[in-house]
Amino acid sequence: MPVMLSGWLIGVGALIALLGLVIGLFGGVLNPIDLIVLLLLLGIAATVFLPSRVPDVPHLRLAILVTLLIAFGMALDRIGLGGAGVGELLFFFGAAAAGIGAIIVELGRDQPLGGPQT
């Protein structure tokens, strides 16, 4: 399990965004880009919660950041077009939380959970 704030934000945010995409898949036309983002978000959640089972990927932090920012852009586009349902809102909030977690890592402001370490 993650011990850092960003790990929880990225992992749980990716799962919430994943849930929003799955709900959105049943509501309309099947979009292949949605399926690709769905698989990428599943992979991101796996790297956070099951790191020992995932092979080493070069530049993993950059790949996670780019994927989450693209997912957040897709979610903003869907919210901005109007008619947003539950799936789009979950996708937006999950992608936002995961993107914030990835940005925290890149800025070097990540902190362990559980208070100060003595």
Backbone as XML, in Angstrom:
<?xml version="1.0"?>
<chain id="A" units="angstrom">
  <residue number="1" name="MET">
    <atom name="N" x="0.845" y="-1.180" z="0.000"/>
    <atom name="CA" x="0.000" y="0.000" z="0.000"/>
    <atom name="C" x="0.892" y="1.246" z="0.000"/>
  </residue>
  <residue number="2" name="PRO">
    <atom name="N" x="0.434" y="2.300" z="-0.650"/>
    <atom name="CA" x="1.240" y="3.526" z="-0.688"/>
    <atom name="C" x="1.368" y="4.155" z="0.700"/>
  </residue>
  <residue number="3" name="VAL">
    <atom name="N" x="2.510" y="4.762" z="0.945"/>
    <atom name="CA" x="2.723" y="5.447" z="2.217"/>
    <atom name="C" x="2.789" y="6.960" z="2.033"/>
  </residue>
  <residue number="4" name="MET">
    <atom name="N" x="2.796" y="7.408" z="0.795"/>
    <atom name="CA" x="2.888" y="8.838" z="0.502"/>
    <atom name="C" x="1.529" y="9.358" z="0.040"/>
  </residue>
  <residue number="5" name="LEU">
    <atom name="N" x="1.309" y="10.645" z="0.267"/>
    <atom name="CA" x="0.060" y="11.292" z="-0.120"/>
    <atom name="C" x="-0.170" y="11.178" z="-1.625"/>
  </residue>
  <residue number="6" name="SER">
    <atom name="N" x="0.858" y="11.395" z="-2.415"/>
    <atom name="CA" x="0.689" y="11.354" z="-3.868"/>
    <atom name="C" x="0.307" y="9.956" z="-4.342"/>
  </residue>
  <residue number="7" name="GLY">
    <atom name="N" x="0.822" y="8.936" z="-3.704"/>
    <atom name="CA" x="0.471" y="7.572" z="-4.084"/>
    <atom name="C" x="-1.013" y="7.302" z="-3.919"/>
  </residue>
  <residue number="8" name="TRP">
    <atom name="N" x="-1.554" y="7.761" z="-2.811"/>
    <atom name="CA" x="-2.989" y="7.581" z="-2.599"/>
    <atom name="C" x="-3.803" y="8.423" z="-3.570"/>
  </residue>
  <residue number="9" name="LEU">
    <atom name="N" x="-3.376" y="9.657" z="-3.816"/>
    <atom name="CA" x="-4.108" y="10.496" z="-4.765"/>
    <atom name="C" x="-4.093" y="9.893" z="-6.166"/>
  </residue>
  <residue number="10" name="ILE">
    <atom name="N" x="-2.943" y="9.436" z="-6.601"/>
    <atom name="CA" x="-2.834" y="8.855" z="-7.942"/>
    <atom name="C" x="-3.624" y="7.550" z="-8.033"/>
  </residue>
  <residue number="11" name="GLY">
    <atom name="N" x="-3.446" y="6.668" z="-7.070"/>
    <atom name="CA" x="-4.105" y="5.359" z="-7.129"/>
    <atom name="C" x="-5.614" y="5.428" z="-7.025"/>
  </residue>
  <residue number="12" name="VAL">
    <atom name="N" x="-6.105" y="6.121" z="-6.018"/>
    <atom name="CA" x="-7.558" y="6.217" z="-5.830"/>
    <atom name="C" x="-8.173" y="7.074" z="-6.926"/>
  </residue>
  <residue number="13" name="GLY">
    <atom name="N" x="-7.497" y="8.147" z="-7.326"/>
    <atom name="CA" x="-8.006" y="8.976" z="-8.414"/>
    <atom name="C" x="-8.109" y="8.203" z="-9.714"/>
  </residue>
  <residue number="14" name="ALA">
    <atom name="N" x="-7.104" y="7.366" z="-10.002"/>
    <atom name="CA" x="-7.151" y="6.551" z="-11.221"/>
    <atom name="C" x="-8.295" y="5.550" z="-11.164"/>
  </residue>
  <residue number="15" name="LEU">
    <atom name="N" x="-8.547" y="4.962" z="-9.997"/>
    <atom name="CA" x="-9.660" y="4.023" z="-9.872"/>
    <atom name="C" x="-11.012" y="4.715" z="-10.017"/>
  </residue>
  <residue number="16" name="ILE">
    <atom name="N" x="-11.154" y="5.916" z="-9.458"/>
    <atom name="CA" x="-12.408" y="6.654" z="-9.597"/>
    <atom name="C" x="-12.620" y="7.072" z="-11.051"/>
  </residue>
  <residue number="17" name="ALA">
    <atom name="N" x="-11.560" y="7.539" z="-11.708"/>
    <atom name="CA" x="-11.664" y="7.898" z="-13.122"/>
    <atom name="C" x="-11.988" y="6.662" z="-13.965"/>
  </residue>
  <residue number="18" name="LEU">
    <atom name="N" x="-11.408" y="5.541" z="-13.610"/>
    <atom name="CA" x="-11.689" y="4.289" z="-14.296"/>
    <atom name="C" x="-13.159" y="3.911" z="-14.156"/>
  </residue>
  <residue number="19" name="LEU">
    <atom name="N" x="-13.691" y="4.045" z="-12.956"/>
    <atom name="CA" x="-15.106" y="3.770" z="-12.721"/>
    <atom name="C" x="-15.989" y="4.704" z="-13.539"/>
  </residue>
  <residue number="20" name="GLY">
    <atom name="N" x="-15.624" y="5.975" z="-13.606"/>
    <atom name="CA" x="-16.373" y="6.927" z="-14.419"/>
    <atom name="C" x="-16.349" y="6.572" z="-15.892"/>
  </residue>
  <residue number="21" name="LEU">
    <atom name="N" x="-15.210" y="6.113" z="-16.389"/>
    <atom name="CA" x="-15.129" y="5.700" z="-17.796"/>
    <atom name="C" x="-15.976" y="4.465" z="-18.064"/>
  </residue>
  <residue number="22" name="VAL">
    <atom name="N" x="-15.969" y="3.513" z="-17.142"/>
    <atom name="CA" x="-16.775" y="2.307" z="-17.321"/>
    <atom name="C" x="-18.258" y="2.668" z="-17.349"/>
  </residue>
  <residue number="23" name="ILE">
    <atom name="N" x="-18.684" y="3.550" z="-16.457"/>
    <atom name="CA" x="-20.083" y="3.994" z="-16.468"/>
    <atom name="C" x="-20.390" y="4.719" z="-17.776"/>
  </residue>
  <residue number="24" name="GLY">
    <atom name="N" x="-19.478" y="5.553" z="-18.248"/>
    <atom name="CA" x="-19.674" y="6.286" z="-19.488"/>
    <atom name="C" x="-19.714" y="5.392" z="-20.724"/>
  </residue>
  <residue number="25" name="LEU">
    <atom name="N" x="-19.044" y="4.239" z="-20.665"/>
    <atom name="CA" x="-19.064" y="3.331" z="-21.815"/>
    <atom name="C" x="-20.450" y="2.760" z="-22.072"/>
  </residue>
  <residue number="26" name="PHE">
    <atom name="N" x="-21.246" y="2.601" z="-21.022"/>
    <atom name="CA" x="-22.577" y="2.041" z="-21.180"/>
    <atom name="C" x="-23.605" y="3.072" z="-21.613"/>
  </residue>
  <residue number="27" name="GLY">
    <atom name="N" x="-23.241" y="4.349" z="-21.564"/>
    <atom name="CA" x="-24.198" y="5.400" z="-21.855"/>
    <atom name="C" x="-24.213" y="5.902" z="-23.276"/>
  </residue>
  <residue number="28" name="GLY">
    <atom name="N" x="-23.304" y="5.502" z="-24.102"/>
    <atom name="CA" x="-23.259" y="6.080" z="-25.436"/>
    <atom name="C" x="-22.493" y="5.222" z="-26.421"/>
  </residue>
  <residue number="29" name="VAL">
    <atom name="N" x="-21.941" y="5.882" z="-27.409"/>
    <atom name="CA" x="-21.206" y="5.220" z="-28.473"/>
    <atom name="C" x="-19.847" y="4.765" z="-27.942"/>
  </residue>
  <residue number="30" name="LEU">
    <atom name="N" x="-19.431" y="3.581" z="-28.346"/>
    <atom name="CA" x="-18.151" y="3.039" z="-27.919"/>
    <atom name="C" x="-17.022" y="3.769" z="-28.644"/>
  </residue>
  <residue number="31" name="ASN">
    <atom name="N" x="-16.180" y="4.440" z="-27.874"/>
    <atom name="CA" x="-15.075" y="5.221" z="-28.416"/>
    <atom name="C" x="-13.766" y="4.466" z="-28.149"/>
  </residue>
  <residue number="32" name="PRO">
    <atom name="N" x="-12.961" y="4.179" z="-29.167"/>
    <atom name="CA" x="-11.722" y="3.431" z="-28.928"/>
    <atom name="C" x="-10.715" y="4.187" z="-28.058"/>
  </residue>
  <residue number="33" name="ILE">
    <atom name="N" x="-10.744" y="5.503" z="-28.090"/>
    <atom name="CA" x="-9.827" y="6.268" z="-27.237"/>
    <atom name="C" x="-10.191" y="6.086" z="-25.764"/>
  </residue>
  <residue number="34" name="ASP">
    <atom name="N" x="-11.500" y="5.970" z="-25.475"/>
    <atom name="CA" x="-11.917" y="5.695" z="-24.108"/>
    <atom name="C" x="-11.378" y="4.356" z="-23.627"/>
  </residue>
  <residue number="35" name="LEU">
    <atom name="N" x="-11.374" y="3.368" z="-24.493"/>
    <atom name="CA" x="-10.845" y="2.053" z="-24.116"/>
    <atom name="C" x="-9.348" y="2.115" z="-23.846"/>
  </residue>
  <residue number="36" name="ILE">
    <atom name="N" x="-8.621" y="2.890" z="-24.636"/>
    <atom name="CA" x="-7.177" y="3.028" z="-24.421"/>
    <atom name="C" x="-6.901" y="3.722" z="-23.092"/>
  </residue>
  <residue number="37" name="VAL">
    <atom name="N" x="-7.624" y="4.806" z="-22.821"/>
    <atom name="CA" x="-7.442" y="5.525" z="-21.554"/>
    <atom name="C" x="-7.855" y="4.637" z="-20.387"/>
  </residue>
  <residue number="38" name="LEU">
    <atom name="N" x="-8.898" y="3.829" z="-20.569"/>
    <atom name="CA" x="-9.332" y="2.908" z="-19.527"/>
    <atom name="C" x="-8.221" y="1.929" z="-19.183"/>
  </residue>
  <residue number="39" name="LEU">
    <atom name="N" x="-7.569" y="1.363" z="-20.195"/>
    <atom name="CA" x="-6.462" y="0.433" z="-19.946"/>
    <atom name="C" x="-5.264" y="1.133" z="-19.307"/>
  </residue>
  <residue number="40" name="LEU">
    <atom name="N" x="-4.982" y="2.359" z="-19.733"/>
    <atom name="CA" x="-3.871" y="3.100" z="-19.134"/>
    <atom name="C" x="-4.142" y="3.431" z="-17.666"/>
  </residue>
  <residue number="41" name="LEU">
    <atom name="N" x="-5.375" y="3.806" z="-17.347"/>
    <atom name="CA" x="-5.718" y="4.096" z="-15.946"/>
    <atom name="C" x="-5.658" y="2.837" z="-15.096"/>
  </residue>
  <residue number="42" name="LEU">
    <atom name="N" x="-6.053" y="1.715" z="-15.661"/>
    <atom name="CA" x="-5.932" y="0.445" z="-14.945"/>
    <atom name="C" x="-4.461" y="0.118" z="-14.678"/>
  </residue>
  <residue number="43" name="GLY">
    <atom name="N" x="-3.617" y="0.387" z="-15.652"/>
    <atom name="CA" x="-2.177" y="0.175" z="-15.470"/>
    <atom name="C" x="-1.586" y="1.097" z="-14.419"/>
  </residue>
  <residue number="44" name="ILE">
    <atom name="N" x="-2.049" y="2.341" z="-14.380"/>
    <atom name="CA" x="-1.557" y="3.280" z="-13.371"/>
    <atom name="C" x="-1.962" y="2.824" z="-11.982"/>
  </residue>
  <residue number="45" name="ALA">
    <atom name="N" x="-3.207" y="2.387" z="-11.836"/>
    <atom name="CA" x="-3.656" y="1.884" z="-10.526"/>
    <atom name="C" x="-2.845" y="0.650" z="-10.122"/>
  </residue>
  <residue number="46" name="ALA">
    <atom name="N" x="-2.508" y="-0.194" z="-11.082"/>
    <atom name="CA" x="-1.705" y="-1.384" z="-10.783"/>
    <atom name="C" x="-0.298" y="-1.004" z="-10.339"/>
  </residue>
  <residue number="47" name="THR">
    <atom name="N" x="0.293" y="0.030" z="-10.951"/>
    <atom name="CA" x="1.643" y="0.430" z="-10.546"/>
    <atom name="C" x="1.658" y="1.016" z="-9.144"/>
  </residue>
  <residue number="48" name="VAL">
    <atom name="N" x="0.529" y="1.574" z="-8.701"/>
    <atom name="CA" x="0.475" y="2.159" z="-7.361"/>
    <atom name="C" x="0.205" y="1.085" z="-6.310"/>
  </residue>
  <residue number="49" name="PHE">
    <atom name="N" x="-0.787" y="0.224" z="-6.558"/>
    <atom name="CA" x="-1.201" y="-0.727" z="-5.536"/>
    <atom name="C" x="-0.519" y="-2.093" z="-5.633"/>
  </residue>
  <residue number="50" name="LEU">
    <atom name="N" x="0.027" y="-2.439" z="-6.790"/>
    <atom name="CA" x="0.728" y="-3.714" z="-6.965"/>
    <atom name="C" x="2.082" y="-3.491" z="-7.635"/>
  </residue>
  <residue number="51" name="PRO">
    <atom name="N" x="2.975" y="-2.725" z="-7.023"/>
    <atom name="CA" x="4.230" y="-2.386" z="-7.713"/>
    <atom name="C" x="5.156" y="-3.583" z="-7.928"/>
  </residue>
  <residue number="52" name="SER">
    <atom name="N" x="5.058" y="-4.611" z="-7.100"/>
    <atom name="CA" x="5.954" y="-5.751" z="-7.263"/>
    <atom name="C" x="5.534" y="-6.645" z="-8.429"/>
  </residue>
  <residue number="53" name="ARG">
    <atom name="N" x="4.314" y="-6.518" z="-8.886"/>
    <atom name="CA" x="3.816" y="-7.359" z="-9.979"/>
    <atom name="C" x="3.930" y="-6.699" z="-11.352"/>
  </residue>
  <residue number="54" name="VAL">
    <atom name="N" x="4.340" y="-5.438" z="-11.380"/>
    <atom name="CA" x="4.436" y="-4.698" z="-12.629"/>
    <atom name="C" x="5.907" y="-4.611" z="-13.028"/>
  </residue>
  <residue number="55" name="PRO">
    <atom name="N" x="6.232" y="-4.885" z="-14.306"/>
    <atom name="CA" x="7.639" y="-4.785" z="-14.724"/>
    <atom name="C" x="8.124" y="-3.337" z="-14.692"/>
  </residue>
  <residue number="56" name="ASP">
    <atom name="N" x="9.427" y="-3.178" z="-14.636"/>
    <atom name="CA" x="10.012" y="-1.838" z="-14.633"/>
    <atom name="C" x="9.766" y="-1.161" z="-15.976"/>
  </residue>
  <residue number="57" name="VAL">
    <atom name="N" x="9.306" y="0.072" z="-15.902"/>
    <atom name="CA" x="9.027" y="0.867" z="-17.094"/>
    <atom name="C" x="9.932" y="2.090" z="-17.042"/>
  </residue>
  <residue number="58" name="PRO">
    <atom name="N" x="10.711" y="2.332" z="-18.100"/>
    <atom name="CA" x="11.551" y="3.535" z="-18.083"/>
    <atom name="C" x="10.681" y="4.790" z="-18.139"/>
  </residue>
  <residue number="59" name="HIS">
    <atom name="N" x="11.073" y="5.794" z="-17.387"/>
    <atom name="CA" x="10.373" y="7.078" z="-17.333"/>
    <atom name="C" x="8.914" y="6.918" z="-16.898"/>
  </residue>
  <residue number="60" name="LEU">
    <atom name="N" x="8.694" y="6.090" z="-15.887"/>
    <atom name="CA" x="7.342" y="5.798" z="-15.429"/>
    <atom name="C" x="6.641" y="7.040" z="-14.904"/>
  </residue>
  <residue number="61" name="ARG">
    <atom name="N" x="7.345" y="7.873" z="-14.137"/>
    <atom name="CA" x="6.715" y="9.081" z="-13.591"/>
    <atom name="C" x="6.231" y="10.009" z="-14.694"/>
  </residue>
  <residue number="62" name="LEU">
    <atom name="N" x="7.032" y="10.166" z="-15.740"/>
    <atom name="CA" x="6.635" y="11.010" z="-16.862"/>
    <atom name="C" x="5.436" y="10.416" z="-17.599"/>
  </residue>
  <residue number="63" name="ALA">
    <atom name="N" x="5.434" y="9.104" z="-17.796"/>
    <atom name="CA" x="4.316" y="8.454" z="-18.481"/>
    <atom name="C" x="3.021" y="8.595" z="-17.682"/>
  </residue>
  <residue number="64" name="ILE">
    <atom name="N" x="3.118" y="8.465" z="-16.365"/>
    <atom name="CA" x="1.932" y="8.626" z="-15.522"/>
    <atom name="C" x="1.438" y="10.065" z="-15.582"/>
  </residue>
  <residue number="65" name="LEU">
    <atom name="N" x="2.342" y="11.027" z="-15.492"/>
    <atom name="CA" x="1.949" y="12.437" z="-15.547"/>
    <atom name="C" x="1.267" y="12.771" z="-16.870"/>
  </residue>
  <residue number="66" name="VAL">
    <atom name="N" x="1.845" y="12.342" z="-17.976"/>
    <atom name="CA" x="1.263" y="12.642" z="-19.293"/>
    <atom name="C" x="-0.104" y="11.984" z="-19.442"/>
  </residue>
  <residue number="67" name="THR">
    <atom name="N" x="-0.212" y="10.731" z="-19.040"/>
    <atom name="CA" x="-1.493" y="10.030" z="-19.150"/>
    <atom name="C" x="-2.573" y="10.699" z="-18.316"/>
  </residue>
  <residue number="68" name="LEU">
    <atom name="N" x="-2.236" y="11.094" z="-17.110"/>
    <atom name="CA" x="-3.238" y="11.705" z="-16.241"/>
    <atom name="C" x="-3.625" y="13.098" z="-16.713"/>
  </residue>
  <residue number="69" name="LEU">
    <atom name="N" x="-2.692" y="13.850" z="-17.263"/>
    <atom name="CA" x="-3.044" y="15.165" z="-17.787"/>
    <atom name="C" x="-3.905" y="15.053" z="-19.047"/>
  </residue>
  <residue number="70" name="ILE">
    <atom name="N" x="-3.657" y="14.048" z="-19.873"/>
    <atom name="CA" x="-4.520" y="13.822" z="-21.032"/>
    <atom name="C" x="-5.913" y="13.405" z="-20.581"/>
  </residue>
  <residue number="71" name="ALA">
    <atom name="N" x="-5.991" y="12.517" z="-19.581"/>
    <atom name="CA" x="-7.292" y="12.099" z="-19.058"/>
    <atom name="C" x="-8.037" y="13.285" z="-18.453"/>
  </residue>
  <residue number="72" name="PHE">
    <atom name="N" x="-7.318" y="14.160" z="-17.755"/>
    <atom name="CA" x="-7.961" y="15.336" z="-17.174"/>
    <atom name="C" x="-8.473" y="16.273" z="-18.267"/>
  </residue>
  <residue number="73" name="GLY">
    <atom name="N" x="-7.707" y="16.419" z="-19.342"/>
    <atom name="CA" x="-8.163" y="17.230" z="-20.461"/>
    <atom name="C" x="-9.406" y="16.650" z="-21.115"/>
  </residue>
  <residue number="74" name="MET">
    <atom name="N" x="-9.446" y="15.329" z="-21.258"/>
    <atom name="CA" x="-10.642" y="14.689" z="-21.801"/>
    <atom name="C" x="-11.843" y="14.926" z="-20.900"/>
  </residue>
  <residue number="75" name="ALA">
    <atom name="N" x="-11.626" y="14.829" z="-19.582"/>
    <atom name="CA" x="-12.723" y="15.036" z="-18.637"/>
    <atom name="C" x="-13.210" y="16.484" z="-18.680"/>
  </residue>
  <residue number="76" name="LEU">
    <atom name="N" x="-12.301" y="17.434" z="-18.778"/>
    <atom name="CA" x="-12.705" y="18.845" z="-18.893"/>
    <atom name="C" x="-13.521" y="19.079" z="-20.155"/>
  </residue>
  <residue number="77" name="ASP">
    <atom name="N" x="-13.125" y="18.443" z="-21.243"/>
    <atom name="CA" x="-13.858" y="18.580" z="-22.487"/>
    <atom name="C" x="-15.279" y="18.039" z="-22.357"/>
  </residue>
  <residue number="78" name="ARG">
    <atom name="N" x="-15.414" y="16.908" z="-21.705"/>
    <atom name="CA" x="-16.749" y="16.315" z="-21.545"/>
    <atom name="C" x="-17.632" y="17.130" z="-20.609"/>
  </residue>
  <residue number="79" name="ILE">
    <atom name="N" x="-17.046" y="17.678" z="-19.561"/>
    <atom name="CA" x="-17.818" y="18.515" z="-18.645"/>
    <atom name="C" x="-18.224" y="19.801" z="-19.346"/>
  </residue>
  <residue number="80" name="GLY">
    <atom name="N" x="-17.337" y="20.356" z="-20.155"/>
    <atom name="CA" x="-17.600" y="21.621" z="-20.836"/>
    <atom name="C" x="-18.645" y="21.530" z="-21.927"/>
  </residue>
  <residue number="81" name="LEU">
    <atom name="N" x="-18.831" y="20.340" z="-22.498"/>
    <atom name="CA" x="-19.818" y="20.193" z="-23.561"/>
    <atom name="C" x="-21.246" y="20.168" z="-23.040"/>
  </residue>
  <residue number="82" name="GLY">
    <atom name="N" x="-21.420" y="20.007" z="-21.763"/>
    <atom name="CA" x="-22.758" y="19.983" z="-21.177"/>
    <atom name="C" x="-23.346" y="18.583" z="-21.184"/>
  </residue>
  <residue number="83" name="GLY">
    <atom name="N" x="-24.387" y="18.418" z="-20.418"/>
    <atom name="CA" x="-25.027" y="17.114" z="-20.343"/>
    <atom name="C" x="-24.190" y="16.082" z="-19.624"/>
  </residue>
  <residue number="84" name="ALA">
    <atom name="N" x="-23.418" y="16.511" z="-18.658"/>
    <atom name="CA" x="-22.534" y="15.586" z="-17.944"/>
    <atom name="C" x="-23.349" y="14.751" z="-16.969"/>
  </residue>
  <residue number="85" name="GLY">
    <atom name="N" x="-23.141" y="13.469" z="-17.032"/>
    <atom name="CA" x="-23.796" y="12.550" z="-16.116"/>
    <atom name="C" x="-22.850" y="12.129" z="-15.008"/>
  </residue>
  <residue number="86" name="VAL">
    <atom name="N" x="-23.242" y="11.085" z="-14.309"/>
    <atom name="CA" x="-22.448" y="10.596" z="-13.181"/>
    <atom name="C" x="-21.090" y="10.083" z="-13.650"/>
  </residue>
  <residue number="87" name="GLY">
    <atom name="N" x="-21.071" y="9.382" z="-14.781"/>
    <atom name="CA" x="-19.813" y="8.846" z="-15.296"/>
    <atom name="C" x="-18.812" y="9.935" z="-15.613"/>
  </residue>
  <residue number="88" name="GLU">
    <atom name="N" x="-19.264" y="11.001" z="-16.248"/>
    <atom name="CA" x="-18.368" y="12.103" z="-16.597"/>
    <atom name="C" x="-17.863" y="12.826" z="-15.358"/>
  </residue>
  <residue number="89" name="LEU">
    <atom name="N" x="-18.735" y="12.979" z="-14.352"/>
    <atom name="CA" x="-18.298" y="13.641" z="-13.112"/>
    <atom name="C" x="-17.275" y="12.807" z="-12.360"/>
  </residue>
  <residue number="90" name="LEU">
    <atom name="N" x="-17.501" y="11.488" z="-12.287"/>
    <atom name="CA" x="-16.509" y="10.626" z="-11.637"/>
    <atom name="C" x="-15.191" y="10.633" z="-12.402"/>
  </residue>
  <residue number="91" name="PHE">
    <atom name="N" x="-15.268" y="10.628" z="-13.714"/>
    <atom name="CA" x="-14.061" y="10.687" z="-14.540"/>
    <atom name="C" x="-13.314" y="11.995" z="-14.289"/>
  </residue>
  <residue number="92" name="PHE">
    <atom name="N" x="-14.048" y="13.096" z="-14.199"/>
    <atom name="CA" x="-13.434" y="14.405" z="-13.946"/>
    <atom name="C" x="-12.760" y="14.459" z="-12.575"/>
  </residue>
  <residue number="93" name="PHE">
    <atom name="N" x="-13.492" y="14.073" z="-11.530"/>
    <atom name="CA" x="-12.924" y="14.162" z="-10.177"/>
    <atom name="C" x="-11.765" y="13.181" z="-9.982"/>
  </residue>
  <residue number="94" name="GLY">
    <atom name="N" x="-11.876" y="11.987" z="-10.535"/>
    <atom name="CA" x="-10.790" y="11.023" z="-10.420"/>
    <atom name="C" x="-9.543" y="11.466" z="-11.160"/>
  </residue>
  <residue number="95" name="ALA">
    <atom name="N" x="-9.727" y="11.971" z="-12.383"/>
    <atom name="CA" x="-8.573" y="12.443" z="-13.157"/>
    <atom name="C" x="-7.947" y="13.668" z="-12.506"/>
  </residue>
  <residue number="96" name="ALA">
    <atom name="N" x="-8.777" y="14.530" z="-11.914"/>
    <atom name="CA" x="-8.245" y="15.714" z="-11.232"/>
    <atom name="C" x="-7.409" y="15.309" z="-10.021"/>
  </residue>
  <residue number="97" name="ALA">
    <atom name="N" x="-7.922" y="14.389" z="-9.201"/>
    <atom name="CA" x="-7.186" y="13.951" z="-8.013"/>
    <atom name="C" x="-5.874" y="13.268" z="-8.402"/>
  </residue>
  <residue number="98" name="ALA">
    <atom name="N" x="-5.935" y="12.390" z="-9.394"/>
    <atom name="CA" x="-4.725" y="11.692" z="-9.819"/>
    <atom name="C" x="-3.725" y="12.657" z="-10.444"/>
  </residue>
  <residue number="99" name="GLY">
    <atom name="N" x="-4.199" y="13.615" z="-11.212"/>
    <atom name="CA" x="-3.303" y="14.617" z="-11.802"/>
    <atom name="C" x="-2.631" y="15.474" z="-10.745"/>
  </residue>
  <residue number="100" name="ILE">
    <atom name="N" x="-3.384" y="15.847" z="-9.716"/>
    <atom name="CA" x="-2.797" y="16.621" z="-8.619"/>
    <atom name="C" x="-1.724" y="15.801" z="-7.911"/>
  </residue>
  <residue number="101" name="GLY">
    <atom name="N" x="-1.978" y="14.513" z="-7.713"/>
    <atom name="CA" x="-0.969" y="13.655" z="-7.094"/>
    <atom name="C" x="0.297" y="13.564" z="-7.920"/>
  </residue>
  <residue number="102" name="ALA">
    <atom name="N" x="0.152" y="13.449" z="-9.243"/>
    <atom name="CA" x="1.325" y="13.375" z="-10.124"/>
    <atom name="C" x="2.095" y="14.695" z="-10.127"/>
  </residue>
  <residue number="103" name="ILE">
    <atom name="N" x="1.391" y="15.807" z="-10.068"/>
    <atom name="CA" x="2.057" y="17.113" z="-10.033"/>
    <atom name="C" x="2.783" y="17.307" z="-8.714"/>
  </residue>
  <residue number="104" name="ILE">
    <atom name="N" x="2.198" y="16.831" z="-7.611"/>
    <atom name="CA" x="2.863" y="16.922" z="-6.308"/>
    <atom name="C" x="4.199" y="16.176" z="-6.339"/>
  </residue>
  <residue number="105" name="VAL">
    <atom name="N" x="4.219" y="15.007" z="-6.966"/>
    <atom name="CA" x="5.467" y="14.241" z="-7.073"/>
    <atom name="C" x="6.504" y="15.024" z="-7.867"/>
  </residue>
  <residue number="106" name="GLU">
    <atom name="N" x="6.090" y="15.594" z="-9.003"/>
    <atom name="CA" x="7.041" y="16.304" z="-9.850"/>
    <atom name="C" x="7.566" y="17.580" z="-9.205"/>
  </residue>
  <residue number="107" name="LEU">
    <atom name="N" x="6.766" y="18.204" z="-8.367"/>
    <atom name="CA" x="7.217" y="19.413" z="-7.672"/>
    <atom name="C" x="8.087" y="19.106" z="-6.456"/>
  </residue>
  <residue number="108" name="GLY">
    <atom name="N" x="8.123" y="17.845" z="-6.051"/>
    <atom name="CA" x="8.926" y="17.460" z="-4.898"/>
    <atom name="C" x="8.291" y="17.837" z="-3.574"/>
  </residue>
  <residue number="109" name="ARG">
    <atom name="N" x="6.989" y="17.965" z="-3.530"/>
    <atom name="CA" x="6.277" y="18.360" z="-2.306"/>
    <atom name="C" x="5.545" y="17.190" z="-1.649"/>
  </residue>
  <residue number="110" name="ASP">
    <atom name="N" x="5.889" y="15.972" z="-2.003"/>
    <atom name="CA" x="5.206" y="14.816" z="-1.476"/>
    <atom name="C" x="5.576" y="14.594" z="-0.015"/>
  </residue>
  <residue number="111" name="GLN">
    <atom name="N" x="4.595" y="14.150" z="0.776"/>
    <atom name="CA" x="4.825" y="13.920" z="2.204"/>
    <atom name="C" x="4.268" y="12.569" z="2.611"/>
  </residue>
  <residue number="112" name="PRO">
    <atom name="N" x="4.931" y="11.923" z="3.581"/>
    <atom name="CA" x="4.392" y="10.639" z="4.060"/>
    <atom name="C" x="3.140" y="10.881" z="4.896"/>
  </residue>
  <residue number="113" name="LEU">
    <atom name="N" x="2.249" y="9.901" z="4.866"/>
    <atom name="CA" x="1.041" y="9.992" z="5.679"/>
    <atom name="C" x="1.319" y="9.509" z="7.085"/>
  </residue>
  <residue number="114" name="GLY">
    <atom name="N" x="0.525" y="9.922" z="8.034"/>
    <atom name="CA" x="0.682" y="9.476" z="9.403"/>
    <atom name="C" x="1.410" y="10.425" z="10.304"/>
  </residue>
  <residue number="115" name="GLY">
    <atom name="N" x="1.606" y="11.641" z="9.902"/>
    <atom name="CA" x="2.235" y="12.632" z="10.755"/>
    <atom name="C" x="3.742" y="12.634" z="10.625"/>
  </residue>
  <residue number="116" name="PRO">
    <atom name="N" x="4.390" y="13.483" z="11.419"/>
    <atom name="CA" x="5.849" y="13.608" z="11.313"/>
    <atom name="C" x="6.553" y="12.336" z="11.806"/>
  </residue>
  <residue number="117" name="GLN">
    <atom name="N" x="7.617" y="11.982" z="11.134"/>
    <atom name="CA" x="8.431" y="10.820" z="11.513"/>
    <atom name="C" x="9.505" y="11.269" z="12.488"/>
  </residue>
  <residue number="118" name="THR">
    <atom name="N" x="9.618" y="10.570" z="13.609"/>
    <atom name="CA" x="10.627" y="10.930" z="14.614"/>
    <atom name="C" x="11.753" y="9.942" z="14.652"/>
  </residue>
</chain>
